[in-house]
Amino acid sequence: MGPATRMTDTLIRYYQRRISPRKGWNCAHLVAYGGQSCSAAVRDIVGRRGVIRGALPSAARFVACYRAATLLMATDVRGVCCCGGIPIPFRF
C-alpha cells in the first residue's frame, strides 16, 4: 500500500468514525440496496486498486448513490445522502 493509499484510507476512517455518525444522514445507496455505505465501498476500492486506479470506480459509486437518493426521494424517503450535509436534491 503506497503513501497516497494509506493517507486516503486514514481520511476515510476518520470520516467514518468522527464525521459520519454526527452528520445525521445515511448513505442513500446503503438505504436503497443494503450492503456497504459509500465510504466503506470506496475504502475497499482504494485499498484494492490504489488512489489513481480507484478514482473511476469510486466516482461510479457516488453516481449510483445519487441515483439511489433520487429513487428514495421519489418514494418520499428523506434524509439520505452520501455526500454529507449537501441538501437533496443535489446535482453533479
MODELLER restraints for C-alpha pairs under 7 A, 6 or more apart:
rsr = mdl.restraints
at = mdl.atoms
rsr.add(forms.Gaussian(group=physical.xy_distance, feature=features.Distance(at['CA:4:A'], at['CA:51:A']), mean=6.65, stdev=0.5))
rsr.add(forms.Gaussian(group=physical.xy_distance, feature=features.Distance(at['CA:5:A'], at['CA:46:A']), mean=6.54, stdev=0.5))
rsr.add(forms.Gaussian(group=physical.xy_distance, feature=features.Distance(at['CA:5:A'], at['CA:47:A']), mean=6.68, stdev=0.5))
rsr.add(forms.Gaussian(group=physical.xy_distance, feature=features.Distance(at['CA:5:A'], at['CA:50:A']), mean=5.57, stdev=0.5))
rsr.add(forms.Gaussian(group=physical.xy_distance, feature=features.Distance(at['CA:5:A'], at['CA:51:A']), mean=5.64, stdev=0.5))
rsr.add(forms.Gaussian(group=physical.xy_distance, feature=features.Distance(at['CA:9:A'], at['CA:43:A']), mean=6.12, stdev=0.5))
rsr.add(forms.Gaussian(group=physical.xy_distance, feature=features.Distance(at['CA:12:A'], at['CA:39:A']), mean=6.59, stdev=0.5))
rsr.add(forms.Gaussian(group=physical.xy_distance, feature=features.Distance(at['CA:12:A'], at['CA:43:A']), mean=6.63, stdev=0.5))
rsr.add(forms.Gaussian(group=physical.xy_distance, feature=features.Distance(at['CA:23:A'], at['CA:84:A']), mean=6.52, stdev=0.5))
rsr.add(forms.Gaussian(group=physical.xy_distance, feature=features.Distance(at['CA:23:A'], at['CA:85:A']), mean=6.78, stdev=0.5))
rsr.add(forms.Gaussian(group=physical.xy_distance, feature=features.Distance(at['CA:25:A'], at['CA:79:A']), mean=5.47, stdev=0.5))
rsr.add(forms.Gaussian(group=physical.xy_distance, feature=features.Distance(at['CA:25:A'], at['CA:80:A']), mean=5.17, stdev=0.5))
rsr.add(forms.Gaussian(group=physical.xy_distance, feature=features.Distance(at['CA:25:A'], at['CA:81:A']), mean=5.93, stdev=0.5))
rsr.add(forms.Gaussian(group=physical.xy_distance, feature=features.Distance(at['CA:25:A'], at['CA:84:A']), mean=6.67, stdev=0.5))
rsr.add(forms.Gaussian(group=physical.xy_distance, feature=features.Distance(at['CA:26:A'], at['CA:79:A']), mean=6.86, stdev=0.5))
rsr.add(forms.Gaussian(group=physical.xy_distance, feature=features.Distance(at['CA:26:A'], at['CA:80:A']), mean=4.71, stdev=0.5))
rsr.add(forms.Gaussian(group=physical.xy_distance, feature=features.Distance(at['CA:26:A'], at['CA:81:A']), mean=5.84, stdev=0.5))
rsr.add(forms.Gaussian(group=physical.xy_distance, feature=features.Distance(at['CA:26:A'], at['CA:82:A']), mean=6.58, stdev=0.5))
rsr.add(forms.Gaussian(group=physical.xy_distance, feature=features.Distance(at['CA:27:A'], at['CA:37:A']), mean=5.70, stdev=0.5))
rsr.add(forms.Gaussian(group=physical.xy_distance, feature=features.Distance(at['CA:27:A'], at['CA:38:A']), mean=6.54, stdev=0.5))
rsr.add(forms.Gaussian(group=physical.xy_distance, feature=features.Distance(at['CA:27:A'], at['CA:80:A']), mean=5.63, stdev=0.5))
rsr.add(forms.Gaussian(group=physical.xy_distance, feature=features.Distance(at['CA:27:A'], at['CA:81:A']), mean=5.10, stdev=0.5))
rsr.add(forms.Gaussian(group=physical.xy_distance, feature=features.Distance(at['CA:27:A'], at['CA:82:A']), mean=4.34, stdev=0.5))
rsr.add(forms.Gaussian(group=physical.xy_distance, feature=features.Distance(at['CA:28:A'], at['CA:65:A']), mean=5.64, stdev=0.5))
rsr.add(forms.Gaussian(group=physical.xy_distance, feature=features.Distance(at['CA:28:A'], at['CA:68:A']), mean=5.56, stdev=0.5))
rsr.add(forms.Gaussian(group=physical.xy_distance, feature=features.Distance(at['CA:28:A'], at['CA:69:A']), mean=5.04, stdev=0.5))
rsr.add(forms.Gaussian(group=physical.xy_distance, feature=features.Distance(at['CA:28:A'], at['CA:80:A']), mean=4.93, stdev=0.5))
rsr.add(forms.Gaussian(group=physical.xy_distance, feature=features.Distance(at['CA:28:A'], at['CA:81:A']), mean=5.29, stdev=0.5))
rsr.add(forms.Gaussian(group=physical.xy_distance, feature=features.Distance(at['CA:28:A'], at['CA:82:A']), mean=6.17, stdev=0.5))
rsr.add(forms.Gaussian(group=physical.xy_distance, feature=features.Distance(at['CA:29:A'], at['CA:37:A']), mean=6.71, stdev=0.5))
rsr.add(forms.Gaussian(group=physical.xy_distance, feature=features.Distance(at['CA:29:A'], at['CA:64:A']), mean=6.98, stdev=0.5))
rsr.add(forms.Gaussian(group=physical.xy_distance, feature=features.Distance(at['CA:29:A'], at['CA:65:A']), mean=4.67, stdev=0.5))
rsr.add(forms.Gaussian(group=physical.xy_distance, feature=features.Distance(at['CA:29:A'], at['CA:68:A']), mean=5.38, stdev=0.5))
rsr.add(forms.Gaussian(group=physical.xy_distance, feature=features.Distance(at['CA:30:A'], at['CA:36:A']), mean=5.90, stdev=0.5))
rsr.add(forms.Gaussian(group=physical.xy_distance, feature=features.Distance(at['CA:30:A'], at['CA:37:A']), mean=5.08, stdev=0.5))
rsr.add(forms.Gaussian(group=physical.xy_distance, feature=features.Distance(at['CA:32:A'], at['CA:68:A']), mean=6.12, stdev=0.5))
rsr.add(forms.Gaussian(group=physical.xy_distance, feature=features.Distance(at['CA:32:A'], at['CA:72:A']), mean=7.00, stdev=0.5))
rsr.add(forms.Gaussian(group=physical.xy_distance, feature=features.Distance(at['CA:38:A'], at['CA:61:A']), mean=6.82, stdev=0.5))
rsr.add(forms.Gaussian(group=physical.xy_distance, feature=features.Distance(at['CA:38:A'], at['CA:82:A']), mean=6.49, stdev=0.5))
rsr.add(forms.Gaussian(group=physical.xy_distance, feature=features.Distance(at['CA:42:A'], at['CA:58:A']), mean=5.51, stdev=0.5))
rsr.add(forms.Gaussian(group=physical.xy_distance, feature=features.Distance(at['CA:45:A'], at['CA:54:A']), mean=5.75, stdev=0.5))
rsr.add(forms.Gaussian(group=physical.xy_distance, feature=features.Distance(at['CA:45:A'], at['CA:58:A']), mean=6.97, stdev=0.5))
rsr.add(forms.Gaussian(group=physical.xy_distance, feature=features.Distance(at['CA:46:A'], at['CA:54:A']), mean=5.17, stdev=0.5))
rsr.add(forms.Gaussian(group=physical.xy_distance, feature=features.Distance(at['CA:65:A'], at['CA:82:A']), mean=6.76, stdev=0.5))
rsr.add(forms.Gaussian(group=physical.xy_distance, feature=features.Distance(at['CA:69:A'], at['CA:80:A']), mean=6.50, stdev=0.5))
rsr.add(forms.Gaussian(group=physical.xy_distance, feature=features.Distance(at['CA:69:A'], at['CA:81:A']), mean=6.56, stdev=0.5))
